[in-house]
Structures are given as structure tokens and as C-alpha cells.
Amino acid sequence: MSQDAPILIIGAGQAGATAAAALRALGHDGGIVMVGGEAHAPYERPPLSKAVLADEQQDERIGVHAPGFYAEQGIDLRLATTVASLDPASATAHCADGQAISFSRCLLATGGRARALPALPEGQPRVHYLRSLADARGLRAALRRERAVLVIGGGFLGLETASTARAMGLAVTVVEAAPLLLQRAVPSVFSDWLAQRVRGLGIDLRLGCGIASIPPAADEVAVMLADGTALRAPLAVVAIGLHPNVGLAEAAGLALHPGNGGIQVDAHCRTSAPGVFAAGDCASQYQPLFGQEMRLESWQNANEQARIAAAAMLGVPTAPSALPWFWTDQLGCNIQMLGAMDPALRYTLRGSMEAPGADTPPRFLLLGMAGAQLRHAIAVNAGGDLRPLRNLIEQGTACDIGLLCDTALPLKQAAREATAVRASETQS
Ligand SMILES: Cc1cc2nc3c(=O)[nH]c(=O)nc-3n(C[C@H](O)[C@H](O)[C@H](O)COP(=O)(O)OP(=O)(O)OC[C@H]3O[C@@H](n4cnc5c(N)ncnc54)[C@H](O)[C@@H]3O)c2cc1C
């Protein structure tokens, strides 16, 4: 492995673009080659189900970096190019177009692709999946053409898409197999609140409804639910999860996690092959807060792992990964989450889940406690309130939940007093 060869980044998405910038910021002045299968320079995916879906003017505003960034930083960006194989032993990658790229170190930032529903495959007329800008453009055109849409899957992506489609004036039906929304990410009290909010916006939400069959239909999509209900719509969006893009890694003999299918990395984003790193949606890493190895499919995780991988590639010490944080904009609310959800936590409300008025959105926190320790916080239209809570979760500081949820005190003060009370109890 020649140290003079460039660093190769495979995948020009969130993690790839962030890693390239981090390498330069950390002083790497050698070559960087970034190869991306899409025709676009790296762009942010979160707006695809939100602003981009409703407004084509956003298409040009979602670049991870400004258009001139890659040339200015001497980053050799090769778009519309797919890496077809990777040989860690000879430190060489081969692209589908025949070019071979030697590297000193390599970052796999290959992301993932939408999980397919076999009876409604991608490419079938009236069926849409949403992962790329091209997908968003296709779906946007269809949403403008049609009056109704059936969203299959009530996860974050399905709910965001449903919410945007509803705001565009379509009749929207959401079908979710689980009995609760976002069951693995939020406590049931929040799932119930979300369901109420979804229905309040006039979205027809079918919970606990598995799909029994999908009969062929001309000029529409027809779905038969397990409870016998038949649904028909001129348009369907399938949002049932993600498969990590790990084909390259698997063929190269890298270790994959047997459960989540991601490329296994250590705390420095090193894979099982020397000189090869992985970051973002494709990577599986031990998450101390969750107590298990996981793939975190989030914007923040892609950026964090990219930063850590870049430092590790250069042998530069860096801060450990920040607390998991996630946000979503949907149903007229900004929802942010910090820490790790666990159904065993006891959740307490700060504020009110009721909207104070028709035009004023609700504003509240749901705080998940393990004994006297805060482990998980959900903020609805109150993202700034997560700041004083970050230290509490990170350090496992004991705190008094009654004081923390006392809205007579500003949150910063409440957090201070809630920990002081517990500290004095411990001392006495
Ligand atoms: C519609 C949508 C909305 C989202 N909303 C939110 C949100 O609100 N909040 C949040 O936290 N997260 C959100 N996310 C998730 C977040 O965008 C992802 O977690 C993040 O983009 C992951 O970054 P990544 O670099 O790992 O993968 P990606 O951004 O997917 O980039 C991977 C890139 O690698 C390329 N590639 C793959 N294989 C090869 C190969 N062999 N050769 C060359 N190139 C290759 C792919 O084409 C792709 O361009 C959303 C995602 C989507 C799709």
C-alpha cells in the first residue's frame, strides 16, 4: 500500500463529502479521489422528502458543499462512475468503466438503497421509491399530476412523504404493518400522539395493517390488506426501509454484521481490512448508549463517522462520536431526538402535547429516565431545549425529573436545580 497513492472515497454522498472536507481540514495535502455512482455532486438527502418534493427551486440548494468546493480543494470527484470491485490486498479498486484506482487508504461511504416490495418493484408505473434526487423529481411530478397517494410504510420517510403530499393537497393514505408508528424509535405515548396528529391533518392512517396481496391493476395501484380492506390509488410510494450497499465490501471479504448487514467497523471506523474504513448508512458500529452494534441511518451519524474515519485515516486523535441525534420535519412539527430510546425507560412530559391554538403548533419535551438518569429526550418544536440536556445524558448525571419537568423554571435552570438536588442527596 503506497502512502503516495491518493485516499479513495467510494460513494459521493453525505459521509463521502464530509470525509473529504475533514481530510483537508485536518491538513491532508495529498490526493483525494471520490467516486460516486450518481451524476450529481454530493447532496443532502433529508430535503428530498420535504422541501424538494414540493418545490423544484430547492434542487439546486441541497449540495453538501458549494459547487466550486471540490475543485478548490483539489478533490478529484468522479461522478456517474461506479466502483465494481475492491481488492484490499493490492489496495486497488476497479470501476465499472474499466479504470483502476490505486489507493493508500480507502473509505467505503456507499450508503444504502430502498428496500423493495417485490409485488411493487421500482420502475413499475405508478410506483415510487425515494432515495435519490432523481427519485424525488419523479415523485414530485407524479404528486402534481395525481389527487391521491398511497404511502406504504409509516416510518420516518413514509410519514414525511405523507405529510408533504398532504400539504400539496393530495388525499393521502398511510398503511403501516405495526400497531404503532415508529415503534422502535419512540415510546408508545409519542406514537399515539403522532397517530393523532397524522389523522388530524386528514391523512387516512391504517395501523396494524399488513398487506395480504397486491392484485394487478390497470391505471392504479391496488392493495388488499390482511383485514380484507381493498385500497386503490393512482399512485403509491413504498417506504419500507433500507438495505445497506455492502456488495463491494462483501466481495472483498470484509466482515459484515450478521444481523443488520452493515460493514463492521470499530470505534475509529476501521473495517476488518487494514487501510479500509467505512462510514454512514453502510457501517455497523458498537453504540455504547444502545449497548449493541447498529447501523444508524441518520444525517448526523454519516457526518460523525466521516469525521472520525478521516481522522483515523490520517492517524490524528479525535473526539469520540457525539450522542446520537436525529431530526425530522413532518406534520407541521420539527421533531428532534437525543440519546437512545428504550421501551423500559419511564417517559415524563415537560409542556403540553396539545397545540395551544389552531395556528400555534404544540411545543413539548418527552424525557425518558432510567432511575434518576436521563437517557432519551424527544423535543417537539423545542429543539433548542435539547442543549442543556446533552450533558445530563452524556455524563449519566443523576437528576430530579420533577424539577426537570417543572415548566415554571426555564429549562437551563431546571436542569441545574434538578442535578443539584440529587448531588446534595448523594452527599448527605
Ligand atoms: C428522503 C430522505 C430523507 C431523509 N431525512 C432525514 C432526516 O430528516 N433526518 C436525518 O437525520 N436523516 C435523514 N435521512 C437519512 C440521511 O440522509 C442518510 O442517513 C445519509 O444520507 C447517509 O449518508 P451516506 O453517505 O451514508 O449515504 P448516501 O448519502 O446515500 O450516499 C451514498 C452514495 O454512494 C453511492 N454509491 C454506492 N455504491 C457505490 C459504488 N459502488 N460506486 C460509487 N458510488 C457508490 C450512492 O450512489 C450514493 O450517492 C433521509 C434520507 C432520505 C433518503
The ligand as a MOL file (V3000), in Angstrom:
LIG
                    3D

  0  0  0     0  0            999 V3000
M  V30 BEGIN CTAB
M  V30 COUNTS 53 58 0 0 0
M  V30 BEGIN ATOM
M  V30 1 C -35.6170 11.1030 1.5530 0
M  V30 2 C -34.7080 11.0370 2.7560 0
M  V30 3 C -34.9700 11.8370 3.8560 0
M  V30 4 C -34.1360 11.7870 4.9710 0
M  V30 5 N -34.4100 12.5920 6.0490 0
M  V30 6 C -33.5930 12.5710 7.1170 0
M  V30 7 C -33.8480 13.4090 8.2280 0
M  V30 8 O -34.8280 14.1580 8.2650 0
M  V30 9 N -33.0010 13.3630 9.2820 0
M  V30 10 C -31.8820 12.5420 9.2810 0
M  V30 11 O -31.1150 12.5440 10.2570 0
M  V30 12 N -31.6270 11.7330 8.2280 0
M  V30 13 C -32.4450 11.7250 7.1520 0
M  V30 14 N -32.1810 10.9010 6.0810 0
M  V30 15 C -31.0410 9.9750 6.1660 0
M  V30 16 C -29.7260 10.5930 5.7140 0
M  V30 17 O -29.9010 11.3680 4.5680 0
M  V30 18 C -28.7410 9.4670 5.4630 0
M  V30 19 O -28.5370 8.8180 6.6870 0
M  V30 20 C -27.4320 9.9400 4.8570 0
M  V30 21 O -27.6400 10.4780 3.5820 0
M  V30 22 C -26.4420 8.8000 4.7770 0
M  V30 23 O -25.2870 9.2320 4.1380 0
M  V30 24 P -24.3070 8.2050 3.4190 0
M  V30 25 O -23.1690 8.9970 2.8910 0
M  V30 26 O -24.0380 7.0570 4.2920 0
M  V30 27 O -25.1440 7.6080 2.1930 0
M  V30 28 P -25.7020 8.3530 0.9100 0
M  V30 29 O -25.9750 9.7920 1.2050 0
M  V30 30 O -26.7960 7.5020 0.4150 0
M  V30 31 O -24.5140 8.3010 -0.1320 0
M  V30 32 C -24.0230 7.0950 -0.6790 0
M  V30 33 C -23.5990 7.3450 -2.1140 0
M  V30 34 O -22.7510 6.2720 -2.5240 0
M  V30 35 C -23.0390 5.9710 -3.8680 0
M  V30 36 N -22.5350 4.6020 -4.1470 0
M  V30 37 C -22.9810 3.4420 -3.6210 0
M  V30 38 N -22.2510 2.4080 -4.0960 0
M  V30 39 C -21.3240 2.9320 -4.9420 0
M  V30 40 C -20.2980 2.3640 -5.7410 0
M  V30 41 N -20.0530 1.0490 -5.7770 0
M  V30 42 N -19.5470 3.1930 -6.5170 0
M  V30 43 C -19.7710 4.5250 -6.4880 0
M  V30 44 N -20.7390 5.1290 -5.7430 0
M  V30 45 C -21.4970 4.3310 -4.9840 0
M  V30 46 C -24.5530 6.1050 -3.9390 0
M  V30 47 O -24.9810 6.2630 -5.2740 0
M  V30 48 C -24.7680 7.3790 -3.1000 0
M  V30 49 O -24.6950 8.5170 -3.9070 0
M  V30 50 C -33.0040 10.9180 4.9650 0
M  V30 51 C -32.7620 10.1000 3.8550 0
M  V30 52 C -33.6040 10.1510 2.7640 0
M  V30 53 C -33.3300 9.2620 1.5610 0
M  V30 END ATOM
M  V30 BEGIN BOND
M  V30 1 1 1 2
M  V30 2 1 2 3
M  V30 3 2 2 52
M  V30 4 2 3 4
M  V30 5 1 4 5
M  V30 6 1 4 50
M  V30 7 2 5 6
M  V30 8 1 6 7
M  V30 9 1 6 13
M  V30 10 2 7 8
M  V30 11 1 7 9
M  V30 12 1 9 10
M  V30 13 2 10 11
M  V30 14 1 10 12
M  V30 15 2 12 13
M  V30 16 1 13 14
M  V30 17 1 14 15
M  V30 18 1 14 50
M  V30 19 1 15 16
M  V30 20 1 16 17
M  V30 21 1 16 18
M  V30 22 1 18 19
M  V30 23 1 18 20
M  V30 24 1 20 21
M  V30 25 1 20 22
M  V30 26 1 22 23
M  V30 27 1 23 24
M  V30 28 2 24 25
M  V30 29 1 24 26
M  V30 30 1 24 27
M  V30 31 1 27 28
M  V30 32 2 28 29
M  V30 33 1 28 30
M  V30 34 1 28 31
M  V30 35 1 31 32
M  V30 36 1 32 33
M  V30 37 1 33 34
M  V30 38 1 33 48
M  V30 39 1 34 35
M  V30 40 1 35 36
M  V30 41 1 35 46
M  V30 42 1 36 37
M  V30 43 1 36 45
M  V30 44 2 37 38
M  V30 45 1 38 39
M  V30 46 1 39 40
M  V30 47 2 39 45
M  V30 48 1 40 41
M  V30 49 2 40 42
M  V30 50 1 42 43
M  V30 51 2 43 44
M  V30 52 1 44 45
M  V30 53 1 46 47
M  V30 54 1 46 48
M  V30 55 1 48 49
M  V30 56 2 50 51
M  V30 57 1 51 52
M  V30 58 1 52 53
M  V30 END BOND
M  V30 END CTAB
M  END
